[in-house]
Amino acid sequence: MTHHSGGSPGPGRIPGGLGRPGGQDRWLLVAVAGLLSFVAMLDMSIVNVALAEISRDLGVSAATAQWVVLGYQLPVVALLLPAGRWLDGAGRRSAVLAATAGFALCSALAAAAPWAGLLVTARLAQGVFGAVLFVLMPVLALGSVRPELRGRAMSVPATLGPLGAVTGPAIGGLLLDGLGWRAVFLVKIPFCLLALVVAWRAMPRDSGLQLPRPRALLHASLVATGVTILLVALTLAADDSRWLVLIAAAAPALWLWLRGGGGRPVSGVLRVPGLPAAHGAVLALATGFAAMTYVIALHLQRDNGVSATTTGLTVLAFPLGMGLAGPLGGRLADRYGARPVAVAGAAVTACGLLLLVPVGEDWSPVDVAWRLALAGAGMGLNGGPTQALVMGTAPPERVATVGSTVQLARSLGFTLGPALATAVWGLAGAGHGARAGLGLAAAAACLSVPLLLLPARRHADVAATTNAATAAPN
């Protein structure tokens, strides 16, 4: 039996104002976590289909319009780690309310923007609130249920988040055709308002929010600079692999951050046994998923002459499989343990991607779709259990930091996948490019299996390691 000192949280309780008074499981809050994960990830892709119309309506170039997307994506990823450090000491209810309200307000400002400068500014601010939401959602789901139900709880945001990213272009296209580009920003507001009402009523009051200290702002600027340079390099490398050289420019800022008080707690939790391998598995699976999505869409339209509509419907087989298998993965994890289900899900994903590697011009969309559905089912089985595995290993006082590092690993994988697939496609040549890109995606998914099989040491050893590693000033 584990005994807890007066200052440390007991089982099932997460510091920062979120708990389960009376031992009740708050599934309504888990639903809020899933809803906000869907909305935040939806915003990563839904605007892409509206860029051409935004460019025409506001009279700006295509390159300027592209910043409507990058203006959201860059701060989301660049501020994940600082947001995690800040949220470790913030009241969860106050943070959820502030981030959700800010996200909705920025959506409204973006929809009403009369010129491109205001639109991009609104998107940059929305990205800041989005970073906080990305970190909060797994923490919210984790702290709303008993430990033995965490697999089911974590499967909700872990499944709905990626579904938002994959279905974004389809939803955006329908809104664009029917209501115009401003509806693409307005569609998220009702969901945010619903989440605000539920969080206001269901979450216990807390100590509120504290502004970050000047030193914390300095640390945040360093890591944000380094991560932004890294993301820009990976994004540009999708068109020209020589841009990967720019990654070296991110090293000084990230090195200074790691040497300072801001980076030591993050590097400390990543030394907890089991966490580095799990983060590697998340990165590998995200890379494989992003590379596969990029290659399949390009292959179907360029090599097979399939229409954009048919391509979109074919690719939807992946989120369909994921959505059906996600709840099952959570239930199996609660019954048999998170690790074996996470490993099984990664193995199924790898099998689906391996079956895609021999893709050829004689394949019909149906031939591609059932393989995508199999890979999607594996991702659904894997998502919640992996999240539960990582967050369950996290030190209670650093749970938001671990949530931010997992989200960063996933985001880097989403960015890295298309860049690597493009480079491999170019090296293999036109005739074998698609197979080479899909081979890369399958290899990344296969790598996640042994990474998830690596066991962590006993909880007592983990706690001793973490207490020594994470002791650092804010």
N, C-alpha and C positions, 0 to 999 in steps of 0.2 A: 504494500500500500504506500502511495506517495504522499508525503506530508508537505504542506506549503506554509511558508512563513507568512506573517501578517501582511507584508508588503507585496507579495507576489500573487498573481491571479491563480485561481484554482482551475480545475478542468472545466472546459467549455466556456470560460469567461475570457474575454479579450480586453486588455486595457484600453482606456480612452472613452469610457462612458457607454459602451455597448455591452449588454449582458442579457440574460434571460431571467428576469425577476420571477420568483416562484418556480423556476425550473421549466417554464413553458417554452416550447419551440415556436418561434415566430416565423412561420412560413410566408406570411405576407411580406416580411422584410426580405426574405430570400427572393420572392417574386420581384420586389423592387430592384434588387441587385441584378437580376436577370434582365429586367426591362431597361435599366439604365446602361447595362453592358451592351444590349442590342442597339440602343440609340447612339451610344458613343462610337461603336464600331461601324454602324450604318453611315455615320458622317465621314468615315475614312474613304468611302467609295461612292456614295450616292451622288456627290456633286460632279463627278467625272463626266457624266453624260450631259450635263448642262453647260459645260465650258464654252462650247461653240455658240450657244444662244446668248450666254452672258457676254461673250466677246462682241457679238453683233449689237446687242441691246445697249451696252454701255460704251460702245465705240472704242474698245481697247484691243491690243494685239493678242494673239493666242498665247504668247509667252507671259504677258501680264495676267491674263485670265487664269493661267496655270497656278498662280500664287493664291487663288481662292482655295485650291486644294492643299498646296504646300503650306499655306498660312495656318492651316489647322493641324496638319500632320507633324510638322517640325516641332512646335512647342509641346504637343502631346508626348512625343517620344523623348525630346530633350529634357523635359522637366519631370519625368517619371521618378528618377532617383531622388531629386530634392523634395518632391511631393511626398514620397515615402518617408523620408527622414522627418519632415515636418509633421506628418499625420501620426507618427508614433507618439507624439505628445499632445495631440489635439483631440477635442471632444468629437466623437463620431457623428452624433446627431447634428451638431452645428456644422460640421464639415459637409455632410450629405446635403443639408438644406442650402448652404451657401453655394456649393459647387453646382447643384441642380438648378437653382434659381439663376446663377450666372450663366450657365450653359443655355437655358431657355431665353434669357434676355439677349444674349449675343446672337441666337438664332433669329430672333425678331428683328434685331438691328441689321443683320445680314440681308434678310428678306426685304427690308424697307430701304436699303442703301441706294441712293440716287446716282452714285458714281463709284468707280472701282476702288479708289483709295479708302473710302469708308468701309466697303465690303471686305477688303483684305484686312483692315484693322479689326473689324468685328470677328473675323475668322481667327486672327492671331489670339485675341482675347478668349475666344471660345476654345482654342487649343489649350490654353492655360487651365481653364475649368475642366476640360476633357481629361487632362493628365491626372487631376485630383480624382475624377470619377473612376478612371481606370484602376487606380490604386485602391480606392475605397471598396469597389464592388466585391472582390473576393474576401476582403476583411469583413464586410457586412454579412455576407453569406456564412462565413465561418463562425461568427459570433452569435448567430441567431438560432442555432440548433445545438443539441447535445453532440458530443464527440462521435457517438456511434451512428449518427445520421449525417455526418459531414460529406460523405460521398454523394448522397442524393442532393444535398444543398449546393455543393460546389459544382455539380453537373449543370445546374441551372444557368449561372452566368458563363460557365465554360462552354456551353453549347450555344446559348443565345447570342453571345458576343460574336463569334465567327460567323454565325448565320446572318447577322446584320451586315458584316463585311461582304459576304458572298452575294446576298440578295440586294444589296444597295443599288447596283446598276439597273436591275430590273424594275425596282420600285421607282427609282429616279426617272427611268424612261417613261413609265406610265404617267407620273405626275407632270413631266415635261410636256408630253403630248396633249394632256388634258387641261392643265392649268397654268403652264409656264414655269420658268426657272425659279421664281420666288417661292413657289409651293414646295420646292425641294428643301428649303430651309424651314418653312412653317410646319411641315408635317411632324416634326419632332416635339413641338411645343406641347400638344395635348398629353403626350406621354410623360413629359417632364412635370407638368402640373399634377397629373395623377400621382406620380412618385412623391412630389412635395407633400401632398395631402396625407398620403399613407405614412411617410416618414415623420411628419409633424405629429400625427396622432399615435403612432405605434412605438416610436423610439423614446427611451427615457431621457429626461433632461440631463445635460452635462455641464461641464465647467466652461464651455465656450471655446472660442478660437483665440490664439495668440499670434501676433504678427511675428514673422521670422526675425531673428536677430541680425544685425549687420554682417556679422561673420558668416552666418548661414546663407545670407544673400550672396556673399562673395563666393562661397563654395558652390552655390547653385549656378552662378554665372560661369564658373570654370567648367563644371560638368556639362552644362547646357551648350557651351561653346564647342567642347570636344565632341559631344554626341551629334550636334548639328553638322559639324564638318564631316563626321563619319557618314551620316545619312545622306548628305548632299553628294559625297563621293560615290556611295553605292547607287544612288538614284541616277546620276549621270553615267555611271558605268554600264547601265542597261543599254545605252546607245553606243558607248565607246569604252572598252575595258581599260584604256590608258588612264581614265579618271581614277582608277583604284590607287594610283600613286598618291592622290590627295589624302588618303587615309593617314599617311605619315604626319600630316599637318595637325591631326587631332591629338597626337601623342603628348605634346607639351602640356596642354590644358588638362588632359586626363591624368597625367603624371602628377602635376601639382595638386589636383583634387585628391588623388589617392594618398598623397603624402600628408594632407591636411586632416583636420578634424571631421570634415564632411565625408571623406572617403573611407576612413578607418572603420566606422561601424558597418558600412556596406561590405567591405572586404572581410570584416570579421564574421558576418553571418554567412558569407559564401565559403568560409572555411569549416562551417558546421558539416560533419560527415553526412553524406547523402545529398546535400543541397547542390554542390557543383555538378554532379552527374545528372541530377534531375533538371537543372537549368540547361545543361547541354542537350538533353533529350527534347526539351521544349523548343530550343533553338533549331535543332535538327528537323523536327517535325514541321515547324513553321516554314523553314527553308524549303523542304520537300513539297509542302502544300502550295506555296507561292510559285515555285518553279513549275510545278505541274499545271497550275491554273493558267500561267502565262503561255506555256508551250502548247497546251491543248487548244486554247482559243486561237492561237496563231496558226497552228497546223490545220485545224478544221477549215478556216477561212482561206488561208494562203495555198495550202497543198491540195485540199479536198474540194475547194470551191463551194463550201457550205455557206448559206446566208448567215448574217449576223443574228437574226431571230432564232434560227435553228441552233446556232452555236450557243446562244444564251440558254435555250431550253435544255440542251445537252449538258452543259456545265451545271445546271441546277440539280442534276442527279446527285452531285456531291453533297450539297447542303440537305437534300432530302434524306439521304442515308444517315447523315450526321444527326439530323433532328430526330429521326426515329430511334437511333441507338443511344443518344445522349442520356435520357432518363434511365434506360436499362443499365448503362455503365455505372450510374450512381448507386442504383439498388444493389448491383453485384458487388461494388466496392464496399458497401456497408455490411454485406453478408460474408464476403470472402477476403476482404482486405483490399486496400487501395493499390498496393504494388502489383499483385498478380493480374488485376483487371487492367491496370495501366499498361503493363507489358503486353497482354493479349491484344489490347486495342492498337498499340503501336505495331504489333506483328501483322494484324489484319490490314492496317493502312499500308504497310510495306508490301504485302501480297497484292493488294489492289494496284499499287503503283508499278510493281514488277510486271503485272499482267498487261499494263499499258505500254511497256517499253517497245514491244514489236510493232507498234502502231504503223499502219501503212495507208496508202491512198485508196485501197480497196475496202477499208473499214467503213461501215455505216455509222451514223450517229448512235444507233442502238448499241453497236459493238463497244463504243467508247463509254456510253452512259452507264451500262451495268458495272463496268470496271470502276468508274468514278463513284458509283453508289457504294460499292464494296469498300473503297478507300475512305469514303465519307463515314460509313458505319464504324470503321476502325477509329477514326478521329473522334466520333461521338463517344465510343467506349472509353477512349483514352483521356479526353479532356477533363472531365470532373474528377476521376480518380487521381490523375497526375496533380491537379490543383490541390486536392485534399492531401495528397502525399507531401507536397512541398509545404503547404501552409501548416499542416499538422506537425512538421519537423521544425518549423520556425520558432525561435525563442519568443515567448509571449510579449516581451517588451519591444520586440523588433518585427512584429508581424506585418506592419504596413511597409517597412523597408523591404522585407522579403516579397511582399506583393508587388512592389515596384520593380524589383529585379527580375521577377518572372515576366512581368509585362514587357520590360525592356528586351529580354531575350526573345520573346515572341515577336515583338515589333521589328527587331533587327533581322529576324528570320524572314519576315514578310518582305523586307527591303532587299535582303541579300539574295533571296531565291531568284527573282527575275534577272538580277545582274549576273549571277553565275550561269543561269540558263542561257542568257544571251551570249556570254563568252564561250561556253561549251558548244553552242549551236554554230557559232562562227568558226571555231576550230575544226568541227566535224565536217563542215561543208553543207551545201544546200540539200544534197540527197540524203544525208544522215543526221541533219541537225535536230529534228524532232526527237528521234530515238536517243540521241546523245543527251538532250535536255531532260527527257523523261528518265533516262538512266541515272542522271545526277539526282533527280527528285527521289527515285527509288532508293539510291544509295544513302541519301540523307535520312530517309525514313528507317531503313535497316539499321543505321547507326544508333538510332534512338532506343532500339530494343536492348542491346547490352548495357547502355547507359542506365536505363531504368532497372535493370536486373541488379545493379550494384547496390548492396544493402548498406544501410547506415548502422553505426554502432548503437549500443544500448542508450536509452534516453538519458541515463545518469551521466554517461560519458559525453553525450551531446551537450547537456546543460553545463558541465564543467568547462568544455571547450568554448562555449558561447560566452559564458560569464567573463572569461579572460579576454576573449577576442573583441567583444563589442563595447567594452568600457572605454568610451571616448567622449570628450565634451561636445556639446552641440555647436 
